[in-house]
């Protein structure tokens, strides 16, 4: 059963979406990464993320590496997670 991780991030200044896209591209061939990752703008200094994993187990296996990426993001661009929601997909179209 698929597993979704949804986060909301605050940035210190306006988001540089070109830099963000470059960072996201680095995950493309990362073994264990989510099957799908979507980042979206909430406002000029806030973005949301939706990551879909093939299962909760796959997410748990990748979690340590994900936490390292998150720490790097915090250190490099000053973004902080303000909300995180996780759950099993129960319905989808």
Buried (B, 14 or more C-beta within 10 A) or exposed (E): EBBBBBBBBBBEEEBEEEEBEEBBEEBEEEEEBBEEBEBEEEEEBBBBBBBBBEEBEBBEEBEEBBEEBBEEBEEEBEBEEEEEEEEEEEEEE
